Amino acid sequence: MTTKPDYQLQRDAFGRLQLIDRDGIAHESVVPVRAFPITSPDQGMALVDPHGHELAWINSLSELPEELRQMVEAELASREFMPVISRIVSVSSFATPSTWTIVTNHGDTELVLKGEEDIRRLTSPGLLIADTNGIHYLIRDRYALDAHSRKILDRFL
């Protein structure tokens, strides 16, 4: 069920989000920020100004009218980049640092794992892996990976 929010969203001349509140005040360079980006990406999100002050709260993206939802999703897509690992092809070494050849939802790539501490356990069975370039890779369910990938991953956990 969609509900009409008490604010308006539009793009300014530079393509940035602008929020017009119920008092008619325009807030420039508004950014959507997810409360739980991994465990509940479509639930709980704030629209914040450039200083991080919350201007509006969105309980669920599905509650927004289609036009607003598309604007918020487009803004999120332009800011967030977290490839999801579907397969671990190989690793250069079982000692760190090591180079991993992986398959993600954005294609084949390599990441460099600095240390085992860069593999963070999320709500089971998820994992978040940070590479040396600061890119975070997500494994939604490590048990759903193929046997070869699980065997490699188990050596680092």
DSSP file (Angstrom, degrees, kcal/mol; ACC not computed):
  #  RESIDUE AA STRUCTURE BP1 BP2  ACC     N-H-->O    O-->H-N    N-H-->O    O-->H-N    TCO  KAPPA ALPHA  PHI   PSI    X-CA   Y-CA   Z-CA
    1    1 A M              0   0    0      0, 0.0     2,-0.3     0, 0.0     0, 0.0   0.000 360.0 360.0 360.0 127.0    0.0    0.0    0.0
    2    2 A T        -     0   0    0     62,-0.0     2,-0.4     2,-0.0    62,-0.2  -0.680 360.0-162.7 -91.9 145.3    1.4    3.4   -1.0
    3    3 A T        -     0   0    0     60,-3.2     0, 0.0    -2,-0.3     0, 0.0  -0.956  23.9-117.0-124.4 146.1    1.1    6.4    1.2
    4    4 A K        -     0   0    0     -2,-0.4    60,-0.1    60,-0.1    59,-0.0  -0.719  33.3-137.8 -83.5 117.6    1.5   10.0    0.2
    5    5 A P        -     0   0    0      0, 0.0    53,-0.0     0, 0.0    -1,-0.0  -0.258  16.6-117.8 -70.9 162.8    4.4   11.5    2.1
    6    6 A D  S    S+     0   0    0      2,-0.0     2,-0.3     0, 0.0    16,-0.2   0.045  94.1  57.9 -90.5  27.6    4.2   15.0    3.6
    7    7 A Y  S    S-     0   0    0     14,-0.2     2,-0.4    15,-0.1    14,-0.2  -0.918  74.7-129.8-143.4 168.4    7.2   16.2    1.4
    8    8 A Q  E     -A   20   0A   0     12,-2.2    12,-2.6    -2,-0.3     2,-0.4  -0.942  13.0-154.5-121.8 146.6    8.1   16.3   -2.3
    9    9 A L  E     +A   19   0A   0     -2,-0.4     2,-0.3    10,-0.2    10,-0.2  -0.962  24.4 152.0-119.0 140.0   11.2   15.0   -4.0
   10   10 A Q  E     -A   18   0A   0      8,-2.0     8,-2.9    -2,-0.4     2,-0.4  -0.957  42.7-103.1-153.4 169.4   12.5   16.4   -7.2
   11   11 A R  E     -A   17   0A   0     -2,-0.3     6,-0.2     6,-0.2     2,-0.1  -0.813  32.0-139.7 -97.8 139.6   15.8   16.8   -9.0
   12   12 A D    >   -     0   0    0      4,-2.7     3,-2.0    -2,-0.4    -1,-0.0  -0.211  42.0 -81.7 -84.9-174.8   17.5   20.2   -9.1
   13   13 A A  T 3  S+     0   0    0      1,-0.3    -1,-0.1     2,-0.1    -2,-0.0   0.719 132.4  51.0 -62.6 -21.4   19.3   21.7  -12.2
   14   14 A F  T 3  S-     0   0    0      2,-0.1    -1,-0.3     3,-0.0     3,-0.1   0.373 120.2-106.7 -97.6   3.2   22.4   19.6  -11.4
   15   15 A G  S <  S+     0   0    0     -3,-2.0     2,-0.2     1,-0.3    -2,-0.1   0.522  75.6 135.4  85.7   6.1   20.5   16.3  -11.0
   16   16 A R        -     0   0    0      1,-0.1    -4,-2.7    15,-0.0    -1,-0.3  -0.559  62.7 -98.3 -86.6 153.0   20.7   16.2   -7.2
   17   17 A L  E     -AB  11  30A   0     13,-0.5    13,-2.2    -6,-0.2     2,-0.4  -0.459  36.9-167.4 -70.8 140.1   17.8   15.3   -5.0
   18   18 A Q  E     -A   10   0A   0     -8,-2.9    -8,-2.0    11,-0.2     2,-0.5  -0.999   5.7-155.0-129.0 129.0   15.9   18.2   -3.5
   19   19 A L  E     -AB   9  27A   0      8,-2.3     8,-3.2    -2,-0.4     2,-0.6  -0.904   1.2-161.7-106.1 130.1   13.3   17.7   -0.7
   20   20 A I  E     -AB   8  26A   0    -12,-2.6   -12,-2.2    -2,-0.5     6,-0.2  -0.949  19.1-148.3-110.1 114.2   10.6   20.3   -0.3
   21   21 A D    >   -     0   0    0      4,-2.4     3,-2.3    -2,-0.6   -14,-0.2  -0.101  33.1 -89.5 -78.3 178.7    9.1   19.9    3.2
   22   22 A R  T 3  S+     0   0    0      1,-0.3    -1,-0.1   -16,-0.2   -15,-0.1   0.706 127.2  57.1 -63.4 -20.2    5.5   20.5    4.3
   23   23 A D  T 3  S-     0   0    0      2,-0.1    -1,-0.3     0, 0.0     3,-0.1   0.409 120.0-108.7 -89.2   1.5    6.4   24.2    5.0
   24   24 A G  S <  S+     0   0    0     -3,-2.3     2,-0.4     1,-0.3    -2,-0.1   0.570  70.1 145.9  84.3   9.6    7.6   24.7    1.4
   25   25 A I        -     0   0    0      1,-0.0    -4,-2.4     2,-0.0     2,-0.4  -0.693  42.9-138.6 -84.0 128.3   11.3   24.9    2.4
   26   26 A A  E     -B   20   0A   0     -2,-0.4     2,-0.5    -6,-0.2    -6,-0.2  -0.741  12.3-161.3 -89.6 129.8   13.6   23.4   -0.2
   27   27 A H  E     -B   19   0A   0     -8,-3.2    -8,-2.3    -2,-0.4     3,-0.4  -0.961  15.1-145.2-112.4 120.7   16.5   21.2    1.1
   28   28 A E  E     +     0   0A   0     -2,-0.5   -10,-0.2   -10,-0.2   -11,-0.1  -0.438  68.9  16.2 -86.8 156.7   19.3   20.8   -1.4
   29   29 A S  E    S-     0   0A   0    -12,-0.4    -1,-0.2     1,-0.2   -11,-0.2   0.866  76.9-176.7  52.6  49.0   21.5   17.7   -2.0
   30   30 A V  E     -B   17   0A   0    -13,-2.2   -13,-0.5    -3,-0.4    19,-0.2  -0.516   5.9-162.2 -76.5 143.0   19.4   15.3   -0.1
   31   31 A V  E     -C   48   0B   0     17,-2.5    17,-2.8    -2,-0.2     2,-0.3  -0.991  15.1-132.0-130.2 132.0   20.7   11.7    0.2
   32   32 A P  E     -C   47   0B   0      0, 0.0     2,-0.4     0, 0.0    15,-0.2  -0.676  23.8-168.7 -80.2 137.9   18.9    8.5    1.1
   33   33 A V  E     -C   46   0B   0     13,-2.8    13,-2.6    -2,-0.3     2,-0.2  -0.988  16.0-134.1-130.9 122.4   20.7    6.4    3.8
   34   34 A R  E     -C   45   0B   0     -2,-0.4    11,-0.2    11,-0.2    10,-0.1  -0.525   2.4-152.7 -76.0 138.9   19.6    2.9    4.6
   35   35 A A  S    S+     0   0    0      9,-2.7    -1,-0.1     8,-0.3    10,-0.1   0.887  96.4  17.4 -74.3 -40.7   19.3    2.0    8.3
   36   36 A F  S  > S+     0   0    0      8,-0.6     4,-1.8     7,-0.6    -1,-0.3  -0.682  74.0 175.0-132.6  77.7   20.0   -1.7    7.6
   37   37 A P  T  4 S+     0   0    0      0, 0.0    -1,-0.1     0, 0.0    -2,-0.1   0.722  78.6  29.4 -62.8 -24.7   21.7   -1.9    4.2
   38   38 A I  T  4 S+     0   0    0      2,-0.1    -2,-0.1     3,-0.1    84,-0.0   0.864 126.3  35.9-102.1 -48.6   22.5   -5.6    4.2
   39   39 A T  T  4 S+     0   0    0      1,-0.2    -3,-0.0     2,-0.1    83,-0.0   0.802 138.4  10.4 -80.8 -28.5   19.8   -7.3    6.4
   40   40 A S    ><  +     0   0    0     -4,-1.8     3,-1.5     3,-0.1    -4,-0.5  -0.454  69.0 166.3-147.1  67.0   16.8   -5.2    5.4
   41   41 A P  T 3  S+     0   0    0      0, 0.0    -6,-0.1     0, 0.0    -1,-0.1   0.746  79.1  43.6 -63.7 -25.0   17.8   -3.0    2.5
   42   42 A D  T 3  S+     0   0    0     -6,-0.1    19,-2.2    -8,-0.1     2,-0.4   0.404 103.1  76.7-100.2   3.3   14.2   -1.9    1.6
   43   43 A Q  E <  S+ D   0  60B   0     -3,-1.5    -7,-0.6    -7,-0.2    -8,-0.3  -0.947  92.5   9.9-116.3 131.9   13.1   -1.2    5.2
   44   44 A G  E     +     0   0B   0     15,-2.6    -9,-2.7    -2,-0.4    -8,-0.6   0.904  67.4 164.9  71.5 102.2   14.0    1.8    7.2
   45   45 A M  E     -CD  34  58B   0     13,-2.0    13,-3.3   -11,-0.2     2,-0.4  -0.993  22.7-147.3-150.6 139.3   15.7    4.7    5.4
   46   46 A A  E     -CD  33  57B   0    -13,-2.6   -13,-2.8    -2,-0.3     2,-0.6  -0.837  10.2-142.2-107.1 145.6   16.4    8.3    6.1
   47   47 A L  E     -CD  32  56B   0      9,-2.8     8,-3.4    -2,-0.4     9,-1.4  -0.950  35.0-174.6-100.9 117.6   16.5   11.2    3.7
   48   48 A V  E     -CD  31  54B   0    -17,-2.8   -17,-2.5    -2,-0.6     6,-0.2  -0.803  23.1-123.6-119.4 154.9   19.3   13.4    5.1
   49   49 A D    >   -     0   0    0      4,-2.2     3,-2.4    -2,-0.3   -20,-0.1  -0.296  48.5 -86.3 -83.4 177.1   20.8   16.8    4.2
   50   50 A P  T 3  S+     0   0    0      0, 0.0    -1,-0.1     0, 0.0   -21,-0.1   0.686 130.0  55.1 -60.8 -16.6   24.5   17.2    3.4
   51   51 A H  T 3  S-     0   0    0      2,-0.1     3,-0.1     0, 0.0    -3,-0.0   0.392 121.1-106.2 -96.1   3.0   25.3   17.6    7.1
   52   52 A G    <   +     0   0    0     -3,-2.4     2,-0.4     1,-0.3    -5,-0.0   0.546  69.5 147.1  87.1   7.4   23.6   14.3    8.0
   53   53 A H        -     0   0    0      1,-0.1    -4,-2.2     2,-0.0     2,-0.3  -0.648  52.0-118.1 -80.3 129.7   20.5   15.8    9.6
   54   54 A E  E     +D   48   0B   0     -2,-0.4    -6,-0.2    -6,-0.2     3,-0.1  -0.498  35.9 171.8 -70.6 127.8   17.4   13.6    9.0
   55   55 A L  E     +     0   0B   0     -8,-3.4     2,-0.3     1,-0.4    -7,-0.2   0.709  67.0   1.4-103.9 -31.4   14.7   15.4    7.0
   56   56 A A  E     -D   47   0B   0     -9,-1.4    -9,-2.8   -35,-0.0     2,-0.4  -0.988  61.5-136.8-155.9 156.5   12.3   12.5    6.4
   57   57 A W  E     -D   46   0B   0     -2,-0.3     2,-0.5   -11,-0.2   -11,-0.2  -0.955   7.9-160.1-120.9 138.1   11.9    8.8    7.3
   58   58 A I  E     -D   45   0B   0    -13,-3.3   -13,-2.0    -2,-0.4   -14,-0.3  -0.969   2.6-168.5-117.3 115.5   10.8    6.1    4.9
   59   59 A N  E    S-     0   0B   0     -2,-0.5   -15,-2.6     1,-0.3     2,-0.3   0.921  77.3  -2.1 -67.7 -43.4    9.5    2.9    6.7
   60   60 A S  E >   -D   43   0B   0    -17,-0.3     3,-1.4     1,-0.1     4,-0.4  -0.988  58.4-134.8-151.5 136.8    9.5    0.9    3.5
   61   61 A L  G >  S+     0   0    0    -19,-2.2     3,-1.5    -2,-0.3   -18,-0.1   0.852 106.7  63.6 -58.9 -33.5   10.3    1.7   -0.2
   62   62 A S  G 3  S+     0   0    0    -20,-0.3    -1,-0.3     1,-0.3     4,-0.1   0.701  94.0  62.0 -67.1 -17.8    7.2   -0.2   -1.2
   63   63 A E  G <  S+     0   0    0     -3,-1.4   -60,-3.2   -61,-0.1    -1,-0.3   0.649  87.0  92.6 -80.4 -15.2    5.1    2.4    0.7
   64   64 A L  S <  S-     0   0    0     -3,-1.5   -60,-0.1    -4,-0.4    -6,-0.0  -0.476  89.5-100.4 -79.1 148.7    6.3    5.2   -1.6
   65   65 A P     >  -     0   0    0      0, 0.0     4,-2.7     0, 0.0     3,-0.4  -0.364  42.6-105.3 -59.7 150.1    4.4    6.3   -4.7
   66   66 A E  H  > S+     0   0    0      1,-0.2     4,-2.4     2,-0.2     5,-0.2   0.849 117.9  51.3 -49.9 -46.4    6.1    4.9   -7.8
   67   67 A E  H  > S+     0   0    0      1,-0.2     4,-1.6     2,-0.2    -1,-0.2   0.911 114.0  43.0 -62.7 -44.2    7.7    8.1   -9.0
   68   68 A L  H  > S+     0   0    0     -3,-0.4     4,-2.6     2,-0.2     5,-0.2   0.907 112.4  53.9 -67.7 -41.7    9.3    8.8   -5.5
   69   69 A R  H  X S+     0   0    0     -4,-2.7     4,-2.8     1,-0.2     5,-0.2   0.913 108.2  49.8 -59.9 -42.7   10.4    5.2   -5.1
   70   70 A Q  H  X S+     0   0    0     -4,-2.4     4,-2.3    -5,-0.2    -1,-0.2   0.889 110.6  50.0 -63.9 -39.0   12.2    5.3   -8.5
   71   71 A M  H  X S+     0   0    0     -4,-1.6     4,-2.1     2,-0.2    -2,-0.2   0.933 113.3  45.4 -64.1 -45.6   14.0    8.5   -7.6
   72   72 A V  H  X S+     0   0    0     -4,-2.6     4,-2.5     2,-0.2    -2,-0.2   0.926 113.9  49.0 -65.2 -44.7   15.2    7.1   -4.2
   73   73 A E  H  X S+     0   0    0     -4,-2.8     4,-2.5     1,-0.2    -1,-0.2   0.889 110.7  50.8 -62.5 -39.3   16.2    3.8   -5.8
   74   74 A A  H  X S+     0   0    0     -4,-2.3     4,-1.6    -5,-0.2    -1,-0.2   0.903 111.0  48.6 -64.8 -40.5   18.1    5.6   -8.6
   75   75 A E  H  X S+     0   0    0     -4,-2.1     4,-0.9     2,-0.2    -2,-0.2   0.912 112.3  48.3 -65.9 -42.5   19.9    7.7   -6.0
   76   76 A L  H >X S+     0   0    0     -4,-2.5     4,-2.8     1,-0.2     3,-0.8   0.921 109.4  53.0 -62.6 -43.9   20.8    4.7   -3.9
   77   77 A A  H 3< S+     0   0    0     -4,-2.5    -1,-0.2     1,-0.3    -2,-0.2   0.843 107.3  51.9 -62.1 -33.6   22.1    2.8   -7.0
   78   78 A S  H 3< S+     0   0    0     -4,-1.6    -1,-0.3    -5,-0.2    -2,-0.2   0.727 118.8  36.2 -75.6 -20.1   24.4    5.7   -7.9
   79   79 A R  H << S+     0   0    0     -4,-0.9     2,-0.4    -3,-0.8    -2,-0.2   0.751 106.4  68.9-101.6 -30.5   25.9    5.7   -4.4
   80   80 A E     <  +     0   0    0     -4,-2.8     2,-0.3    -5,-0.1    -1,-0.1  -0.762  47.1 170.6-101.9 136.0   26.1    2.1   -3.4
   81   81 A F        +     0   0    0     -2,-0.4    55,-0.5     2,-0.1    -4,-0.0  -0.865  14.0 147.9-142.3 106.7   28.3   -0.5   -4.8
   82   82 A M        -     0   0    0     -2,-0.3    55,-0.2    53,-0.1    -2,-0.0  -0.763  32.9-150.0-140.9  91.1   28.5   -3.9   -3.1
   83   83 A P        -     0   0    0      0, 0.0    55,-2.8     0, 0.0     2,-0.6  -0.287  13.4-132.6 -60.8 145.4   29.1   -6.8   -5.5
   84   84 A V  B     -e  138   0C   0     53,-0.2    21,-1.3    55,-0.1     2,-0.4  -0.898  16.6-133.5-102.9 123.5   27.7  -10.1   -4.4
   85   85 A I  E     +H  104   0D   0     53,-2.8    55,-0.3    -2,-0.6    19,-0.3  -0.621  29.6 170.0 -79.2 127.4   30.1  -13.1   -4.6
   86   86 A S  E     +     0   0D   0     17,-3.0    60,-0.4    -2,-0.4     2,-0.3   0.577  68.0  12.5-108.8 -17.0   28.5  -16.1   -6.2
   87   87 A R  E     -H  103   0D   0     16,-1.5    16,-2.7    58,-0.1     2,-0.6  -0.965  55.7-144.4-160.6 140.6   31.7  -18.2   -6.6
   88   88 A I  E     -H  102   0D   0     -2,-0.3    14,-0.2    14,-0.2    64,-0.1  -0.948  19.0-177.4-106.2 113.4   35.3  -18.3   -5.5
   89   89 A V  E     -     0   0D   0     12,-2.3     2,-0.3    -2,-0.6    13,-0.2   0.936  58.3 -32.2 -78.5 -48.7   37.4  -19.6   -8.4
   90   90 A S  E     -H  101   0D   0     11,-1.5    11,-2.9     3,-0.0     2,-0.3  -0.985  45.8-138.0-163.6 165.3   40.8  -19.6   -6.7
   91   91 A V  E     -H  100   0D   0     -2,-0.3     9,-0.2     9,-0.2     3,-0.1  -0.979  18.2-136.4-130.9 147.8   43.2  -17.9   -4.2
   92   92 A S  S    S-     0   0    0      7,-2.2     2,-0.3    -2,-0.3     8,-0.1   0.803  86.2  -7.0 -72.7 -28.3   46.9  -17.2   -4.6
   93   93 A S        -     0   0    0      6,-0.2    -1,-0.2     2,-0.1    -3,-0.0  -0.981  54.3-129.5-162.4 153.0   47.7  -18.4   -1.1
   94   94 A F  S    S+     0   0    0     -2,-0.3     2,-0.3    -3,-0.1     4,-0.1   0.412  94.7  76.8 -89.7   2.4   46.0  -19.6    2.0
   95   95 A A  S    S-     0   0    0      2,-0.2    -2,-0.1    20,-0.0    -3,-0.0  -0.803  94.0 -77.9-102.5 153.4   48.2  -17.1    3.9
   96   96 A T  S    S+     0   0    0     -2,-0.3    18,-0.1     2,-0.1     2,-0.1  -0.768 106.3  49.3-103.1 150.0   47.3  -13.4    3.8
   97   97 A P  S    S+     0   0    0      0, 0.0     2,-0.3     0, 0.0    17,-0.2   0.492  82.7 159.5 -72.0 149.0   47.6  -11.2    2.0
   98   98 A S  E     - I   0 113D   0     15,-1.8    15,-2.8    -2,-0.1     2,-0.5  -0.979  39.5-125.1-140.5 153.0   46.2  -13.3   -0.8
   99   99 A T  E     - I   0 112D   0     -2,-0.3    -7,-2.2    13,-0.2     2,-0.5  -0.870  24.5-158.2-101.2 126.4   44.6  -12.6   -4.2
  100  100 A W  E     -HI  91 111D   0     11,-3.3    11,-2.1    -2,-0.5     2,-0.6  -0.884   8.3-150.8-105.4 132.0   41.1  -14.1   -4.7
  101  101 A T  E     +HI  90 110D   0    -11,-2.9   -12,-2.3    -2,-0.5   -11,-1.5  -0.920  34.2 171.3 -98.2 121.9   39.7  -14.7   -8.2
  102  102 A I  E     -HI  88 109D   0      7,-2.8     7,-2.3    -2,-0.6     2,-0.5  -0.853  36.3-132.6-133.5 162.6   35.9  -14.5   -7.8
  103  103 A V  E     +HI  87 108D   0    -16,-2.7   -17,-3.0    -2,-0.3   -16,-1.5  -0.980  34.1 173.5-114.4 127.3   32.7  -14.3   -9.8
  104  104 A T  E >   -HI  85 107D   0      3,-1.9     3,-1.7    -2,-0.5   -19,-0.2  -0.716  50.9 -96.6-124.8 176.0   30.2  -11.6   -8.7
  105  105 A N  T 3  S+     0   0    0    -21,-1.3     3,-0.1     1,-0.3   -20,-0.1   0.555 126.9  52.1 -70.2  -6.4   26.9  -10.2   -9.9
  106  106 A H  T 3  S-     0   0    0      1,-0.5    -1,-0.3   -22,-0.2     2,-0.2   0.234 124.1 -91.4-109.4   9.6   29.0   -7.6  -11.7
  107  107 A G  E <   -I  104   0D   0     -3,-1.7    -3,-1.9     2,-0.0    -1,-0.5  -0.556  62.5 -32.6 113.3-177.7   31.3  -10.0  -13.4
  108  108 A D  E     +I  103   0D   0     -5,-0.2     2,-0.3    -2,-0.2    -5,-0.2  -0.544  68.6 145.6 -79.3 143.0   34.6  -11.8  -12.8
  109  109 A T  E     -I  102   0D   0     -7,-2.3    -7,-2.8    -2,-0.2     2,-0.4  -0.940  40.2-114.0-160.3 179.7   37.2   -9.9  -10.8
  110  110 A E  E     -I  101   0D   0     -2,-0.3     2,-0.3    -9,-0.2    -9,-0.2  -0.965  21.8-170.1-125.7 146.5   40.0  -10.2   -8.3
  111  111 A L  E     -I  100   0D   0    -11,-2.1   -11,-3.3    -2,-0.4     2,-0.6  -0.961  18.6-134.5-130.1 153.0   40.3   -8.9   -4.8
  112  112 A V  E     -I   99   0D   0     -2,-0.3    20,-1.5   -13,-0.2     2,-0.7  -0.941  15.0-153.1-109.9 117.6   43.2   -8.8   -2.4
  113  113 A L  E     -I   98   0D   0    -15,-2.8   -15,-1.8    -2,-0.6    18,-0.1  -0.809   6.1-167.8 -91.3 118.1   42.4   -9.9    1.1
  114  114 A K        -     0   0    0     -2,-0.7     2,-0.3    16,-0.4    -1,-0.2   0.893  66.0 -20.6 -73.6 -41.3   44.8   -8.2    3.6
  115  115 A G    >   -     0   0    0    -19,-0.1     3,-2.2   -18,-0.1    -1,-0.3  -0.983  65.9 -97.3-162.6 164.1   44.0  -10.4    6.6
  116  116 A E  G >  S+     0   0    0     -2,-0.3     3,-1.9     1,-0.3    -1,-0.1   0.784 115.6  70.4 -59.7 -26.5   41.3  -12.8    8.0
  117  117 A E  G 3  S+     0   0    0      1,-0.3    -1,-0.3     3,-0.0     0, 0.0   0.637  84.5  70.3 -66.8 -12.2   40.0   -9.9   10.0
  118  118 A D  G <  S+     0   0    0     -3,-2.2    12,-2.4     1,-0.1     2,-0.7   0.414  82.0  81.5 -85.6   2.5   38.7   -8.4    6.7
  119  119 A I  E <  S-F  129   0C   0     -3,-1.9     2,-0.5    10,-0.2    10,-0.2  -0.939  70.7-167.4-105.3 111.5   36.1  -11.2    6.5
  120  120 A R  E     -F  128   0C   0      8,-3.4     8,-2.6    -2,-0.7     2,-0.4  -0.861  16.5-131.8-107.4 130.4   33.3  -10.1    8.7
  121  121 A R  E     -F  127   0C   0     -2,-0.5     6,-0.2     6,-0.2     2,-0.1  -0.632  26.8-174.0 -78.9 131.1   30.5  -12.4    9.8
  122  122 A L        -     0   0    0      4,-2.6     2,-0.1    -2,-0.4    -1,-0.0  -0.342  54.0 -39.4-103.8-169.3   27.0  -11.0    9.4
  123  123 A T  S >  S-     0   0    0     -2,-0.1     3,-2.4     1,-0.1    -1,-0.2  -0.400 105.1 -57.6 -53.1 124.6   23.7  -12.4   10.5
  124  124 A S  T 3  S+     0   0    0      1,-0.3    -1,-0.1    -2,-0.1     3,-0.1  -0.179 126.3  18.2 -53.3 134.1   24.3  -16.1    9.7
  125  125 A P  T 3  S+     0   0    0      0, 0.0    17,-2.3     0, 0.0    -1,-0.3  -0.813 103.9  97.2-107.3  27.5   25.0  -17.2    7.0
  126  126 A G    <   -     0   0    0     -3,-2.4    -4,-2.6    15,-0.2     2,-0.3  -0.423  45.4-169.8 -84.0 153.3   26.2  -13.9    5.5
  127  127 A L  E     -FG 121 139C   0     12,-2.6    12,-2.8    -6,-0.2     2,-0.5  -0.978  12.0-152.8-136.4 149.7   29.7  -12.6    5.2
  128  128 A L  E     -FG 120 138C   0     -8,-2.6    -8,-3.4    -2,-0.3     2,-0.5  -0.993  13.5-165.3-123.9 123.7   31.2   -9.2    4.2
  129  129 A I  E     -FG 119 137C   0      8,-3.1     8,-3.2    -2,-0.5     2,-0.5  -0.939   2.9-159.1-115.2 124.8   34.7   -9.2    2.7
  130  130 A A  E     - G   0 136C   0    -12,-2.4   -16,-0.4    -2,-0.5     6,-0.2  -0.870   9.2-154.2-102.4 131.7   36.7   -6.0    2.4
  131  131 A D    >   -     0   0    0      4,-2.3     3,-1.8    -2,-0.5   -18,-0.2  -0.438  35.9 -95.0 -96.2 177.7   39.5   -5.8   -0.1
  132  132 A T  T 3  S+     0   0    0    -20,-1.5   -19,-0.1     1,-0.3    -1,-0.1   0.678 122.8  58.8 -67.9 -16.6   42.6   -3.6    0.0
  133  133 A N  T 3  S-     0   0    0    -21,-0.2    -1,-0.3     2,-0.1     3,-0.1   0.412 118.9-107.2 -91.2   2.0   40.9   -1.0   -2.2
  134  134 A G  S <  S+     0   0    0     -3,-1.8     2,-0.4     1,-0.3    -2,-0.1   0.533  72.9 140.9  86.2   6.1   38.0   -0.6    0.3
  135  135 A I        -     0   0    0    -53,-0.0    -4,-2.3     1,-0.0     2,-0.5  -0.687  42.9-144.0 -82.7 134.4   35.4   -2.4   -1.8
  136  136 A H  E     - G   0 130C   0    -55,-0.5     2,-0.4    -2,-0.4    -6,-0.2  -0.866  11.4-162.2-101.6 130.6   33.1   -4.5    0.2
  137  137 A Y  E     - G   0 129C   0     -8,-3.2    -8,-3.1    -2,-0.5     2,-0.4  -0.909   9.7-144.2-111.7 138.3   31.9   -7.8   -1.3
  138  138 A L  E     -eG  84 128C   0    -55,-2.8   -53,-2.8    -2,-0.4     2,-0.6  -0.857  14.4-169.0-108.2 135.3   28.9   -9.6    0.1
  139  139 A I  E     - G   0 127C   0    -12,-2.8   -12,-2.6    -2,-0.4     3,-0.3  -0.966   9.2-169.0-114.2 109.3   28.3  -13.3    0.4
  140  140 A R  S    S+     0   0    0     -2,-0.6     2,-0.3   -55,-0.3    -1,-0.1   0.908  77.8   8.5 -67.0 -42.8   24.6  -13.6    1.2
  141  141 A D    >   -     0   0    0    -15,-0.1     3,-1.5     1,-0.1     4,-0.5  -0.858  59.9-168.2-143.8 102.4   24.7  -17.3    2.2
  142  142 A R  G >  S+     0   0    0    -17,-2.3     3,-0.7    -2,-0.3    -1,-0.1   0.768  90.7  59.2 -65.3 -23.2   28.0  -19.0    2.4
  143  143 A Y  G 3  S+     0   0    0      1,-0.2    -1,-0.3   -18,-0.1     7,-0.1   0.661  97.8  60.3 -78.1 -15.7   26.3  -22.4    2.5
  144  144 A A  G <  S+     0   0    0     -3,-1.5    -1,-0.2     2,-0.0    -2,-0.2   0.572  84.3 101.5 -86.9  -9.4   24.7  -21.8   -0.8
  145  145 A L  S <  S-     0   0    0     -3,-0.7   -58,-0.1    -4,-0.5   -59,-0.0  -0.309  87.1 -91.4 -67.9 158.6   28.1  -21.5   -2.5
  146  146 A D     >  -     0   0    0    -60,-0.4     4,-2.4     1,-0.1     5,-0.2  -0.242  41.3-102.1 -66.2 163.2   29.4  -24.4   -4.5
  147  147 A A  H  > S+     0   0    0      1,-0.2     4,-2.3     2,-0.2     5,-0.2   0.863 120.9  52.8 -58.3 -41.0   31.6  -27.0   -2.7
  148  148 A H  H  > S+     0   0    0      2,-0.2     4,-2.0     1,-0.2    -1,-0.2   0.928 111.2  46.3 -62.1 -45.6   34.9  -25.6   -4.1
  149  149 A S  H  > S+     0   0    0      1,-0.2     4,-2.6     2,-0.2    -2,-0.2   0.908 112.4  50.4 -63.8 -43.2   34.1  -22.1   -3.0
  150  150 A R  H  X S+     0   0    0     -4,-2.4     4,-2.7     1,-0.2    -1,-0.2   0.888 108.3  53.2 -63.1 -38.8   33.0  -23.2    0.5
  151  151 A K  H  X S+     0   0    0     -4,-2.3     4,-1.0    -5,-0.2    -1,-0.2   0.920 111.8  44.8 -63.9 -43.6   36.2  -25.3    0.9
  152  152 A I  H >X S+     0   0    0     -4,-2.0     3,-0.8     1,-0.2     4,-0.5   0.950 114.6  48.8 -63.6 -48.3   38.4  -22.2    0.0
  153  153 A L  H >X S+     0   0    0     -4,-2.6     3,-1.7     1,-0.2     4,-0.9   0.885 104.0  59.8 -61.0 -40.6   36.3  -19.9    2.3
  154  154 A D  H 3< S+     0   0    0     -4,-2.7     3,-0.3     1,-0.3    -1,-0.2   0.790  96.2  62.4 -59.6 -28.6   36.5  -22.4    5.2
  155  155 A R  H << S+     0   0    0     -4,-1.0    -1,-0.3    -3,-0.8    -2,-0.2   0.733 108.9  41.9 -68.5 -21.5   40.3  -22.1    5.2
  156  156 A F  H <<        0   0    0     -3,-1.7    -1,-0.2    -4,-0.5    -2,-0.2   0.552 360.0 360.0-102.0 -10.7   40.0  -18.4    6.0
  157  157 A L     <        0   0    0     -4,-0.9    -2,-0.2    -3,-0.3    -1,-0.1   0.456 360.0 360.0 -94.9 360.0   37.2  -18.6    8.6
